[in-house]
Structures are given as structure tokens and as C-alpha cells.
């Protein structure tokens, strides 16, 4: 007997028929002899509706009250799924985050998990129940409802799997696995049978929407086997695992992209210690995340230029903050029409030439690179947004990601 956590997103519980499908899948796993915990999101569109209601009252809302409102969607989903399981002859028990003591800090709207009390869940599982738990929700030490941020149900599911020492966490979504890139852009993109935690973490953070980044971090930290599956179709999905020697034979596993970035350049700032820290500190004080950073100094000059990227939604605020700050800069420039395209693969650790192949492929298509960032297993470039799809198709072809692993050029 295995203990399996199944997570179903908003589209998977978006209608009564789909809720019945969730119940059927949970019952099927239980009939195979497994103990089953189901984690659900709010029905598709429901969280957006609740956010709109809150913003209709006030845009300057108290985040504690925001969490009270937006967490309500999951309460409906849990009750409906549990009721559907019982209507099909099973035993079920639904719980909200506060009922199972899903403990978090008090950072409302983006709380961090501290611990999970699993006693009630284990008791119900032993009694033959399928336990249905609200994703996204938590509770702080003061008894206040908290939420984990948008996409937080993935994190809830993996955290539950870790706390319960589950054998596996199955994430059911509207895709049948993790692909080498977005198949809507590259129709010949291939579904990956396995992917390492590190590769998936890079892909999630760089724009792939399959899994929420924090859920992958948790899966890696606690070595939770995670499988991505389609909620309405049968299939083997994609398994997230620890790295193995076979993975290192592949130069690149996938191409990710993100159009939700903007570039800012602070020109002619004094070239002295602490200036860059001061400028980036103004971004931190405004709660604006900075991603890629490049600093350039002209030969023989006593000034330097600092270029960095921020989320596109924070672009106007970032410019306003910098204009108000006393940076000593000569000029401020920006460009919101950019995209980040990344090649990802654990094989980069043991193979050279990935950057050369990537840059040559882009150059052949006349795509200019504005910024470059690297890590052990990824290379990211900033390009004009209008070339995003062309760049993704070009790099997918350059690394032969449409081919079976054994047929690719690996060096």
C-alpha cells in the first residue's frame, strides 16, 4: 500500500463533471490499495472573481482580510469533491487549512509554510477515508487564515506529501506532462518522461507554467517524487526525480521563455563602491524583484552603467522610484518590450560548447542578444520581445530537442 497525494488545479475542478472525474480518479487509486489525499484549488476563475470583489470594495485592502476572502474558493472545492466521492460509494472527509493546522508565518497573501500537523489526516486514512484538503490555505500562530500566493496549491500538495512521507505526489493539470518547450510555439516539442528537480526549478522560474516554483523547491528539499499528469486523459506524465548519470548525457533538456520582463538602464552613475547596492536597494525597498544584472564601465571613465531586469508589471513603478532616488546618474533608460529565453539542462555541467551553439543559432536568424546570464545548468539571454517565438523555435532545432535522446548530437 502506498500513500499518494493527488493535486487538482482550477481547470480540473472547473465544472461538476470535472469534479466527478476527480472523485473517480481518487477512488480508482484507493481501489488499487493506496491511501489517498486529494488537494484541490478553487474552481477555475473563482479566485479571480473573489479578488475582483475585494478590489471592488477597496484597492487599499488589508492583506489579512484579503486572505479571508480569496481563500473561500478552496472551501467550496473541497466540499464538492468530498461529496462527489461519497456519492460514488466512497468515504471522504474534507478539511480546510486551519482544521489540519497547516501552519504558516503571518505574511498574508504570500505566506511561507512552517509545519503541518498530520494527525487527523492519518486517522481518517486509517479509517478508509479519502482525505480532501484545501490547497493554497494556511493558518498562522494567531489563528488567522493565510494564503500561499497564486499557484500555491501545488506547494500545498508537495508540502503535504513531505509531511505525510507520501510515496508520490501526482499533480493533475491541463497538460499531460513537461515538454521540451511550449508545444503551442513548437508543435514538435517532446514530452519528457523524467526531469531533474534542478531542471524543473529552472524551467518554472524562467517562465514554464507547469509547476509553481516553490513546489519544486520543496520537492527537491524533501526528495518528494512528483509526477505531472493530465486530469482528463490517461498517460504516464513526467516524473520529477533526483539527477542520475543518464541525464548528464543530454546537453539541453528544454527551452523556456518569459515575456513578463522589462529592462532598465541607469547611465552615468559614479564608479565608486556602494552605488550599485544603493540603486538595487531602492528596488528592494519598493518590493520590486530584480533579475538579471549587468554593470559596464567605459575605459578611462569615472562613471559606469547599470542594467537590470524587473517584472513588467513593476516597470513603471521602478522608473518612478529611480527618478525620485538620488543616484547621481546622468540618464535613465528603459525598455518594456523584451523577453528572456533560456536553454536548460544538467548536461551543461559536464559538456562545453552550449553557449557557442546557442549564440550562433540566434545570430543566424539575426536575433541580437542584449544581456546574458548563466548558471551551472542554464543560459539565459534577453532579446527583443518580437523575436521570442522565432528564438524558441531556433534553439529547439539547434539542440535537436524534437529527437529521441539517443539520436541527438551530445557534444
TORKOL-4160 file (C-alpha; in steps of 0.2 Angstrom, whole numbers, padded with zeros to 4 digits, m for minus):
411
<pt num="1" X="0000" Y="0000" Z="0000"/>
<pt num="2" X="0007" Y="0017" Z="m0005"/>
<pt num="3" X="0001" Y="0034" Z="0001"/>
<pt num="4" X="m0002" Y="0046" Z="m0013"/>
<pt num="5" X="m0006" Y="0064" Z="m0013"/>
<pt num="6" X="m0016" Y="0070" Z="m0029"/>
<pt num="7" X="m0017" Y="0088" Z="m0033"/>
<pt num="8" X="m0030" Y="0095" Z="m0045"/>
<pt num="9" X="m0030" Y="0113" Z="m0051"/>
<pt num="10" X="m0043" Y="0125" Z="m0055"/>
<pt num="11" X="m0047" Y="0119" Z="m0073"/>
<pt num="12" X="m0048" Y="0101" Z="m0066"/>
<pt num="13" X="m0062" Y="0106" Z="m0054"/>
<pt num="14" X="m0070" Y="0119" Z="m0065"/>
<pt num="15" X="m0086" Y="0110" Z="m0068"/>
<pt num="16" X="m0097" Y="0097" Z="m0059"/>
<pt num="17" X="m0092" Y="0084" Z="m0072"/>
<pt num="18" X="m0074" Y="0088" Z="m0069"/>
<pt num="19" X="m0076" Y="0087" Z="m0050"/>
<pt num="20" X="m0084" Y="0070" Z="m0053"/>
<pt num="21" X="m0069" Y="0065" Z="m0063"/>
<pt num="22" X="m0058" Y="0070" Z="m0049"/>
<pt num="23" X="m0068" Y="0059" Z="m0037"/>
<pt num="24" X="m0067" Y="0044" Z="m0049"/>
<pt num="25" X="m0048" Y="0046" Z="m0050"/>
<pt num="26" X="m0046" Y="0047" Z="m0031"/>
<pt num="27" X="m0057" Y="0031" Z="m0029"/>
<pt num="28" X="m0048" Y="0022" Z="m0043"/>
<pt num="29" X="m0032" Y="0025" Z="m0034"/>
<pt num="30" X="m0039" Y="0019" Z="m0017"/>
<pt num="31" X="m0046" Y="0003" Z="m0025"/>
<pt num="32" X="m0029" Y="m0001" Z="m0031"/>
<pt num="33" X="m0025" Y="m0002" Z="m0012"/>
<pt num="34" X="m0017" Y="0015" Z="m0010"/>
<pt num="35" X="m0021" Y="0028" Z="0004"/>
<pt num="36" X="m0026" Y="0044" Z="m0005"/>
<pt num="37" X="m0025" Y="0063" Z="0000"/>
<pt num="38" X="m0033" Y="0075" Z="m0013"/>
<pt num="39" X="m0028" Y="0093" Z="m0013"/>
<pt num="40" X="m0039" Y="0105" Z="m0023"/>
<pt num="41" X="m0038" Y="0123" Z="m0030"/>
<pt num="42" X="m0053" Y="0134" Z="m0031"/>
<pt num="43" X="m0064" Y="0131" Z="m0047"/>
<pt num="44" X="m0057" Y="0139" Z="m0062"/>
<pt num="45" X="m0060" Y="0158" Z="m0062"/>
<pt num="46" X="m0066" Y="0158" Z="m0044"/>
<pt num="47" X="m0051" Y="0166" Z="m0036"/>
<pt num="48" X="m0050" Y="0180" Z="m0049"/>
<pt num="49" X="m0069" Y="0183" Z="m0045"/>
<pt num="50" X="m0065" Y="0184" Z="m0027"/>
<pt num="51" X="m0050" Y="0196" Z="m0030"/>
<pt num="52" X="m0061" Y="0207" Z="m0040"/>
<pt num="53" X="m0074" Y="0208" Z="m0026"/>
<pt num="54" X="m0061" Y="0213" Z="m0014"/>
<pt num="55" X="m0054" Y="0226" Z="m0026"/>
<pt num="56" X="m0072" Y="0232" Z="m0029"/>
<pt num="57" X="m0073" Y="0237" Z="m0011"/>
<pt num="58" X="m0056" Y="0245" Z="m0010"/>
<pt num="59" X="m0039" Y="0244" Z="m0018"/>
<pt num="60" X="m0030" Y="0248" Z="m0002"/>
<pt num="61" X="m0036" Y="0232" Z="0006"/>
<pt num="62" X="m0029" Y="0225" Z="0022"/>
<pt num="63" X="m0020" Y="0209" Z="0017"/>
<pt num="64" X="m0027" Y="0199" Z="0032"/>
<pt num="65" X="m0045" Y="0202" Z="0025"/>
<pt num="66" X="m0039" Y="0199" Z="0008"/>
<pt num="67" X="m0034" Y="0181" Z="0013"/>
<pt num="68" X="m0050" Y="0178" Z="0022"/>
<pt num="69" X="m0059" Y="0182" Z="0005"/>
<pt num="70" X="m0048" Y="0174" Z="m0008"/>
<pt num="71" X="m0046" Y="0158" Z="0002"/>
<pt num="72" X="m0065" Y="0154" Z="0001"/>
<pt num="73" X="m0064" Y="0146" Z="m0016"/>
<pt num="74" X="m0055" Y="0131" Z="m0010"/>
<pt num="75" X="m0068" Y="0128" Z="0004"/>
<pt num="76" X="m0081" Y="0126" Z="m0010"/>
<pt num="77" X="m0070" Y="0114" Z="m0020"/>
<pt num="78" X="m0066" Y="0103" Z="m0005"/>
<pt num="79" X="m0084" Y="0101" Z="0000"/>
<pt num="80" X="m0089" Y="0097" Z="m0018"/>
<pt num="81" X="m0075" Y="0084" Z="m0021"/>
<pt num="82" X="m0079" Y="0075" Z="m0004"/>
<pt num="83" X="m0097" Y="0075" Z="m0008"/>
<pt num="84" X="m0094" Y="0068" Z="m0025"/>
<pt num="85" X="m0083" Y="0054" Z="m0018"/>
<pt num="86" X="m0097" Y="0049" Z="m0006"/>
<pt num="87" X="m0110" Y="0049" Z="m0019"/>
<pt num="88" X="m0100" Y="0037" Z="m0029"/>
<pt num="89" X="m0099" Y="0025" Z="m0014"/>
<pt num="90" X="m0083" Y="0030" Z="m0006"/>
<pt num="91" X="m0079" Y="0038" Z="0011"/>
<pt num="92" X="m0072" Y="0055" Z="0012"/>
<pt num="93" X="m0068" Y="0069" Z="0024"/>
<pt num="94" X="m0064" Y="0087" Z="0019"/>
<pt num="95" X="m0053" Y="0099" Z="0028"/>
<pt num="96" X="m0048" Y="0117" Z="0027"/>
<pt num="97" X="m0030" Y="0123" Z="0031"/>
<pt num="98" X="m0035" Y="0129" Z="0048"/>
<pt num="99" X="m0043" Y="0112" Z="0053"/>
<pt num="100" X="m0027" Y="0102" Z="0050"/>
<pt num="101" X="m0016" Y="0115" Z="0057"/>
<pt num="102" X="m0007" Y="0119" Z="0041"/>
<pt num="103" X="0005" Y="0132" Z="0050"/>
<pt num="104" X="0012" Y="0146" Z="0041"/>
<pt num="105" X="0020" Y="0163" Z="0045"/>
<pt num="106" X="0010" Y="0179" Z="0045"/>
<pt num="107" X="0015" Y="0186" Z="0028"/>
<pt num="108" X="m0003" Y="0187" Z="0022"/>
<pt num="109" X="m0005" Y="0184" Z="0003"/>
<pt num="110" X="0012" Y="0175" Z="0001"/>
<pt num="111" X="0014" Y="0165" Z="0017"/>
<pt num="112" X="0028" Y="0153" Z="0020"/>
<pt num="113" X="0025" Y="0135" Z="0027"/>
<pt num="114" X="0031" Y="0131" Z="0044"/>
<pt num="115" X="0024" Y="0114" Z="0048"/>
<pt num="116" X="0009" Y="0103" Z="0045"/>
<pt num="117" X="0000" Y="0093" Z="0059"/>
<pt num="118" X="m0005" Y="0077" Z="0050"/>
<pt num="119" X="m0013" Y="0068" Z="0065"/>
<pt num="120" X="m0031" Y="0070" Z="0059"/>
<pt num="121" X="m0027" Y="0065" Z="0041"/>
<pt num="122" X="m0018" Y="0049" Z="0046"/>
<pt num="123" X="m0033" Y="0045" Z="0057"/>
<pt num="124" X="m0045" Y="0047" Z="0043"/>
<pt num="125" X="m0034" Y="0037" Z="0031"/>
<pt num="126" X="m0033" Y="0023" Z="0043"/>
<pt num="127" X="m0052" Y="0023" Z="0044"/>
<pt num="128" X="m0053" Y="0021" Z="0025"/>
<pt num="129" X="m0057" Y="0039" Z="0020"/>
<pt num="130" X="m0050" Y="0049" Z="0006"/>
<pt num="131" X="m0045" Y="0065" Z="0013"/>
<pt num="132" X="m0048" Y="0081" Z="0003"/>
<pt num="133" X="m0038" Y="0096" Z="0009"/>
<pt num="134" X="m0039" Y="0114" Z="0003"/>
<pt num="135" X="m0024" Y="0120" Z="m0006"/>
<pt num="136" X="m0017" Y="0137" Z="m0005"/>
<pt num="137" X="m0023" Y="0140" Z="0013"/>
<pt num="138" X="m0014" Y="0140" Z="0029"/>
<pt num="139" X="m0016" Y="0147" Z="0047"/>
<pt num="140" X="m0003" Y="0157" Z="0057"/>
<pt num="141" X="0001" Y="0157" Z="0076"/>
<pt num="142" X="m0013" Y="0169" Z="0079"/>
<pt num="143" X="m0026" Y="0159" Z="0071"/>
<pt num="144" X="m0028" Y="0170" Z="0056"/>
<pt num="145" X="m0031" Y="0162" Z="0039"/>
<pt num="146" X="m0017" Y="0164" Z="0027"/>
<pt num="147" X="m0014" Y="0161" Z="0009"/>
<pt num="148" X="0002" Y="0155" Z="0000"/>
<pt num="149" X="0001" Y="0166" Z="m0015"/>
<pt num="150" X="m0006" Y="0162" Z="m0033"/>
<pt num="151" X="m0002" Y="0145" Z="m0038"/>
<pt num="152" X="0000" Y="0140" Z="m0020"/>
<pt num="153" X="m0010" Y="0124" Z="m0021"/>
<pt num="154" X="0005" Y="0115" Z="m0030"/>
<pt num="155" X="0015" Y="0120" Z="m0015"/>
<pt num="156" X="0002" Y="0114" Z="m0003"/>
<pt num="157" X="0001" Y="0097" Z="m0011"/>
<pt num="158" X="0020" Y="0094" Z="m0011"/>
<pt num="159" X="0021" Y="0100" Z="0007"/>
<pt num="160" X="0008" Y="0088" Z="0012"/>
<pt num="161" X="0017" Y="0074" Z="0003"/>
<pt num="162" X="0033" Y="0078" Z="0013"/>
<pt num="163" X="0024" Y="0080" Z="0030"/>
<pt num="164" X="0015" Y="0063" Z="0027"/>
<pt num="165" X="0030" Y="0055" Z="0020"/>
<pt num="166" X="0020" Y="0050" Z="0005"/>
<pt num="167" X="0026" Y="0039" Z="m0009"/>
<pt num="168" X="0022" Y="0051" Z="m0023"/>
<pt num="169" X="0013" Y="0067" Z="m0026"/>
<pt num="170" X="0003" Y="0067" Z="m0043"/>
<pt num="171" X="0000" Y="0085" Z="m0050"/>
<pt num="172" X="m0015" Y="0084" Z="m0061"/>
<pt num="173" X="m0016" Y="0099" Z="m0073"/>
<pt num="174" X="m0022" Y="0103" Z="m0091"/>
<pt num="175" X="m0006" Y="0097" Z="m0099"/>
<pt num="176" X="0000" Y="0079" Z="m0100"/>
<pt num="177" X="0017" Y="0082" Z="m0094"/>
<pt num="178" X="0033" Y="0093" Z="m0095"/>
<pt num="179" X="0038" Y="0097" Z="m0113"/>
<pt num="180" X="0055" Y="0102" Z="m0121"/>
<pt num="181" X="0046" Y="0119" Z="m0124"/>
<pt num="182" X="0029" Y="0126" Z="m0126"/>
<pt num="183" X="0020" Y="0115" Z="m0139"/>
<pt num="184" X="0009" Y="0129" Z="m0145"/>
<pt num="185" X="0025" Y="0138" Z="m0151"/>
<pt num="186" X="0035" Y="0122" Z="m0157"/>
<pt num="187" X="0022" Y="0108" Z="m0162"/>
<pt num="188" X="0036" Y="0095" Z="m0162"/>
<pt num="189" X="0041" Y="0098" Z="m0144"/>
<pt num="190" X="0043" Y="0082" Z="m0135"/>
<pt num="191" X="0036" Y="0076" Z="m0118"/>
<pt num="192" X="0049" Y="0072" Z="m0106"/>
<pt num="193" X="0047" Y="0056" Z="m0097"/>
<pt num="194" X="0058" Y="0062" Z="m0082"/>
<pt num="195" X="0066" Y="0078" Z="m0077"/>
<pt num="196" X="0078" Y="0083" Z="m0063"/>
<pt num="197" X="0072" Y="0094" Z="m0049"/>
<pt num="198" X="0085" Y="0107" Z="m0054"/>
<pt num="199" X="0080" Y="0107" Z="m0072"/>
<pt num="200" X="0062" Y="0109" Z="m0067"/>
<pt num="201" X="0066" Y="0123" Z="m0055"/>
<pt num="202" X="0075" Y="0132" Z="m0068"/>
<pt num="203" X="0061" Y="0130" Z="m0081"/>
<pt num="204" X="0047" Y="0135" Z="m0068"/>
<pt num="205" X="0057" Y="0151" Z="m0063"/>
<pt num="206" X="0061" Y="0155" Z="m0081"/>
<pt num="207" X="0043" Y="0155" Z="m0087"/>
<pt num="208" X="0037" Y="0137" Z="m0089"/>
<pt num="209" X="0019" Y="0137" Z="m0081"/>
<pt num="210" X="0018" Y="0118" Z="m0077"/>
<pt num="211" X="0023" Y="0119" Z="m0059"/>
<pt num="212" X="0024" Y="0133" Z="m0046"/>
<pt num="213" X="0042" Y="0137" Z="m0042"/>
<pt num="214" X="0040" Y="0135" Z="m0023"/>
<pt num="215" X="0033" Y="0117" Z="m0025"/>
<pt num="216" X="0048" Y="0111" Z="m0035"/>
<pt num="217" X="0059" Y="0119" Z="m0021"/>
<pt num="218" X="0050" Y="0109" Z="m0008"/>
<pt num="219" X="0050" Y="0093" Z="m0019"/>
<pt num="220" X="0069" Y="0094" Z="m0020"/>
<pt num="221" X="0072" Y="0098" Z="m0002"/>
<pt num="222" X="0062" Y="0083" Z="0004"/>
<pt num="223" X="0065" Y="0072" Z="m0011"/>
<pt num="224" X="0047" Y="0070" Z="m0015"/>
<pt num="225" X="0044" Y="0061" Z="m0031"/>
<pt num="226" X="0032" Y="0072" Z="m0041"/>
<pt num="227" X="0023" Y="0066" Z="m0057"/>
<pt num="228" X="0014" Y="0079" Z="m0068"/>
<pt num="229" X="m0002" Y="0071" Z="m0077"/>
<pt num="230" X="m0017" Y="0077" Z="m0087"/>
<pt num="231" X="m0033" Y="0077" Z="m0077"/>
<pt num="232" X="m0044" Y="0072" Z="m0091"/>
<pt num="233" X="m0033" Y="0060" Z="m0101"/>
<pt num="234" X="m0024" Y="0044" Z="m0097"/>
<pt num="235" X="m0005" Y="0044" Z="m0098"/>
<pt num="236" X="0012" Y="0041" Z="m0089"/>
<pt num="237" X="0015" Y="0060" Z="m0087"/>
<pt num="238" X="0033" Y="0067" Z="m0082"/>
<pt num="239" X="0042" Y="0062" Z="m0066"/>
<pt num="240" X="0052" Y="0074" Z="m0056"/>
<pt num="241" X="0067" Y="0065" Z="m0049"/>
<pt num="242" X="0085" Y="0067" Z="m0042"/>
<pt num="243" X="0098" Y="0068" Z="m0056"/>
<pt num="244" X="0106" Y="0052" Z="m0062"/>
<pt num="245" X="0121" Y="0049" Z="m0074"/>
<pt num="246" X="0109" Y="0047" Z="m0089"/>
<pt num="247" X="0103" Y="0065" Z="m0088"/>
<pt num="248" X="0120" Y="0072" Z="m0089"/>
<pt num="249" X="0122" Y="0064" Z="m0107"/>
<pt num="250" X="0110" Y="0077" Z="m0113"/>
<pt num="251" X="0116" Y="0094" Z="m0117"/>
<pt num="252" X="0100" Y="0103" Z="m0116"/>
<pt num="253" X="0083" Y="0097" Z="m0109"/>
<pt num="254" X="0072" Y="0111" Z="m0113"/>
<pt num="255" X="0069" Y="0129" Z="m0119"/>
<pt num="256" X="0060" Y="0141" Z="m0108"/>
<pt num="257" X="0054" Y="0159" Z="m0111"/>
<pt num="258" X="0047" Y="0173" Z="m0101"/>
<pt num="259" X="0039" Y="0189" Z="m0109"/>
<pt num="260" X="0035" Y="0196" Z="m0092"/>
<pt num="261" X="0051" Y="0206" Z="m0090"/>
<pt num="262" X="0057" Y="0224" Z="m0093"/>
<pt num="263" X="0074" Y="0231" Z="m0094"/>
<pt num="264" X="0081" Y="0247" Z="m0085"/>
<pt num="265" X="0097" Y="0255" Z="m0088"/>
<pt num="266" X="0104" Y="0268" Z="m0076"/>
<pt num="267" X="0118" Y="0278" Z="m0086"/>
<pt num="268" X="0132" Y="0288" Z="m0080"/>
<pt num="269" X="0132" Y="0284" Z="m0061"/>
<pt num="270" X="0148" Y="0287" Z="m0051"/>
<pt num="271" X="0160" Y="0272" Z="m0051"/>
<pt num="272" X="0163" Y="0270" Z="m0033"/>
<pt num="273" X="0159" Y="0257" Z="m0020"/>
<pt num="274" X="0141" Y="0256" Z="m0014"/>
<pt num="275" X="0132" Y="0264" Z="m0029"/>
<pt num="276" X="0125" Y="0248" Z="m0036"/>
<pt num="277" X="0120" Y="0242" Z="m0019"/>
<pt num="278" X="0111" Y="0259" Z="m0016"/>
<pt num="279" X="0102" Y="0258" Z="m0033"/>
<pt num="280" X="0096" Y="0240" Z="m0031"/>
<pt num="281" X="0092" Y="0244" Z="m0013"/>
<pt num="282" X="0079" Y="0256" Z="m0019"/>
<pt num="283" X="0071" Y="0242" Z="m0029"/>
<pt num="284" X="0071" Y="0230" Z="m0013"/>
<pt num="285" X="0063" Y="0244" Z="m0003"/>
<pt num="286" X="0049" Y="0245" Z="m0016"/>
<pt num="287" X="0047" Y="0226" Z="m0015"/>
<pt num="288" X="0052" Y="0225" Z="m0034"/>
<pt num="289" X="0062" Y="0209" Z="m0038"/>
<pt num="290" X="0077" Y="0212" Z="m0049"/>
<pt num="291" X="0083" Y="0198" Z="m0060"/>
<pt num="292" X="0097" Y="0199" Z="m0072"/>
<pt num="293" X="0111" Y="0212" Z="m0068"/>
<pt num="294" X="0125" Y="0219" Z="m0079"/>
<pt num="295" X="0137" Y="0233" Z="m0075"/>
<pt num="296" X="0148" Y="0241" Z="m0088"/>
<pt num="297" X="0162" Y="0254" Z="m0086"/>
<pt num="298" X="0169" Y="0263" Z="m0101"/>
<pt num="299" X="0188" Y="0263" Z="m0102"/>
<pt num="300" X="0195" Y="0279" Z="m0095"/>
<pt num="301" X="0179" Y="0285" Z="m0087"/>
<pt num="302" X="0175" Y="0288" Z="m0069"/>
<pt num="303" X="0156" Y="0283" Z="m0072"/>
<pt num="304" X="0148" Y="0266" Z="m0075"/>
<pt num="305" X="0131" Y="0260" Z="m0082"/>
<pt num="306" X="0120" Y="0248" Z="m0073"/>
<pt num="307" X="0107" Y="0237" Z="m0082"/>
<pt num="308" X="0094" Y="0225" Z="m0074"/>
<pt num="309" X="0078" Y="0217" Z="m0077"/>
<pt num="310" X="0062" Y="0218" Z="m0067"/>
<pt num="311" X="0044" Y="0211" Z="m0069"/>
<pt num="312" X="0035" Y="0220" Z="m0082"/>
<pt num="313" X="0021" Y="0224" Z="m0070"/>
<pt num="314" X="0033" Y="0234" Z="m0059"/>
<pt num="315" X="0042" Y="0243" Z="m0074"/>
<pt num="316" X="0033" Y="0260" Z="m0071"/>
<pt num="317" X="0035" Y="0260" Z="m0053"/>
<pt num="318" X="0053" Y="0255" Z="m0054"/>
<pt num="319" X="0056" Y="0270" Z="m0065"/>
<pt num="320" X="0047" Y="0282" Z="m0054"/>
<pt num="321" X="0057" Y="0275" Z="m0039"/>
<pt num="322" X="0073" Y="0278" Z="m0048"/>
<pt num="323" X="0068" Y="0295" Z="m0053"/>
<pt num="324" X="0065" Y="0300" Z="m0035"/>
<pt num="325" X="0081" Y="0292" Z="m0029"/>
<pt num="326" X="0097" Y="0302" Z="m0028"/>
<pt num="327" X="0108" Y="0290" Z="m0038"/>
<pt num="328" X="0119" Y="0304" Z="m0046"/>
<pt num="329" X="0115" Y="0296" Z="m0063"/>
<pt num="330" X="0116" Y="0306" Z="m0080"/>
<pt num="331" X="0101" Y="0297" Z="m0088"/>
<pt num="332" X="0088" Y="0284" Z="m0085"/>
<pt num="333" X="0083" Y="0272" Z="m0099"/>
<pt num="334" X="0071" Y="0258" Z="m0101"/>
<pt num="335" X="0063" Y="0245" Z="m0112"/>
<pt num="336" X="0047" Y="0235" Z="m0108"/>
<pt num="337" X="0047" Y="0226" Z="m0125"/>
<pt num="338" X="0060" Y="0212" Z="m0121"/>
<pt num="339" X="0059" Y="0193" Z="m0117"/>
<pt num="340" X="0070" Y="0181" Z="m0108"/>
<pt num="341" X="0074" Y="0165" Z="m0117"/>
<pt num="342" X="0084" Y="0151" Z="m0109"/>
<pt num="343" X="0092" Y="0134" Z="m0113"/>
<pt num="344" X="0091" Y="0122" Z="m0098"/>
<pt num="345" X="0100" Y="0106" Z="m0095"/>
<pt num="346" X="0110" Y="0097" Z="m0081"/>
<pt num="347" X="0121" Y="0091" Z="m0096"/>
<pt num="348" X="0129" Y="0108" Z="m0096"/>
<pt num="349" X="0139" Y="0103" Z="m0080"/>
<pt num="350" X="0149" Y="0091" Z="m0090"/>
<pt num="351" X="0149" Y="0097" Z="m0108"/>
<pt num="352" X="0156" Y="0113" Z="m0116"/>
<pt num="353" X="0150" Y="0122" Z="m0131"/>
<pt num="354" X="0132" Y="0125" Z="m0126"/>
<pt num="355" X="0134" Y="0144" Z="m0126"/>
<pt num="356" X="0143" Y="0144" Z="m0143"/>
<pt num="357" X="0129" Y="0134" Z="m0151"/>
<pt num="358" X="0116" Y="0144" Z="m0144"/>
<pt num="359" X="0123" Y="0161" Z="m0149"/>
<pt num="360" X="0127" Y="0155" Z="m0166"/>
<pt num="361" X="0110" Y="0149" Z="m0169"/>
<pt num="362" X="0102" Y="0166" Z="m0164"/>
<pt num="363" X="0115" Y="0175" Z="m0174"/>
<pt num="364" X="0110" Y="0166" Z="m0190"/>
<pt num="365" X="0092" Y="0172" Z="m0188"/>
<pt num="366" X="0098" Y="0190" Z="m0185"/>
<pt num="367" X="0092" Y="0190" Z="m0166"/>
<pt num="368" X="0103" Y="0202" Z="m0156"/>
<pt num="369" X="0107" Y="0197" Z="m0138"/>
<pt num="370" X="0106" Y="0212" Z="m0126"/>
<pt num="371" X="0110" Y="0203" Z="m0109"/>
<pt num="372" X="0117" Y="0186" Z="m0104"/>
<pt num="373" X="0115" Y="0176" Z="m0088"/>
<pt num="374" X="0122" Y="0159" Z="m0084"/>
<pt num="375" X="0121" Y="0146" Z="m0070"/>
<pt num="376" X="0128" Y="0128" Z="m0070"/>
<pt num="377" X="0113" Y="0121" Z="m0079"/>
<pt num="378" X="0106" Y="0136" Z="m0089"/>
<pt num="379" X="0110" Y="0150" Z="m0101"/>
<pt num="380" X="0098" Y="0165" Z="m0102"/>
<pt num="381" X="0098" Y="0179" Z="m0115"/>
<pt num="382" X="0087" Y="0195" Z="m0116"/>
<pt num="383" X="0081" Y="0199" Z="m0133"/>
<pt num="384" X="0068" Y="0210" Z="m0142"/>
<pt num="385" X="0051" Y="0203" Z="m0137"/>
<pt num="386" X="0045" Y="0202" Z="m0156"/>
<pt num="387" X="0058" Y="0188" Z="m0159"/>
<pt num="388" X="0053" Y="0177" Z="m0144"/>
<pt num="389" X="0044" Y="0163" Z="m0154"/>
<pt num="390" X="0057" Y="0163" Z="m0168"/>
<pt num="391" X="0071" Y="0161" Z="m0154"/>
<pt num="392" X="0062" Y="0147" Z="m0146"/>
<pt num="393" X="0060" Y="0138" Z="m0162"/>
<pt num="394" X="0078" Y="0141" Z="m0167"/>
<pt num="395" X="0085" Y="0135" Z="m0151"/>
<pt num="396" X="0074" Y="0120" Z="m0150"/>
<pt num="397" X="0080" Y="0115" Z="m0168"/>
<pt num="398" X="0098" Y="0119" Z="m0164"/>
<pt num="399" X="0098" Y="0107" Z="m0149"/>
<pt num="400" X="0088" Y="0094" Z="m0158"/>
<pt num="401" X="0075" Y="0093" Z="m0144"/>
<pt num="402" X="0062" Y="0085" Z="m0156"/>
<pt num="403" X="0073" Y="0069" Z="m0157"/>
<pt num="404" X="0074" Y="0055" Z="m0145"/>
<pt num="405" X="0088" Y="0057" Z="m0133"/>
<pt num="406" X="0099" Y="0043" Z="m0141"/>
<pt num="407" X="0098" Y="0052" Z="m0158"/>
<pt num="408" X="0103" Y="0069" Z="m0153"/>
<pt num="409" X="0121" Y="0077" Z="m0155"/>
<pt num="410" X="0128" Y="0077" Z="m0137"/>
<pt num="411" X="0144" Y="0086" Z="m0140"/>
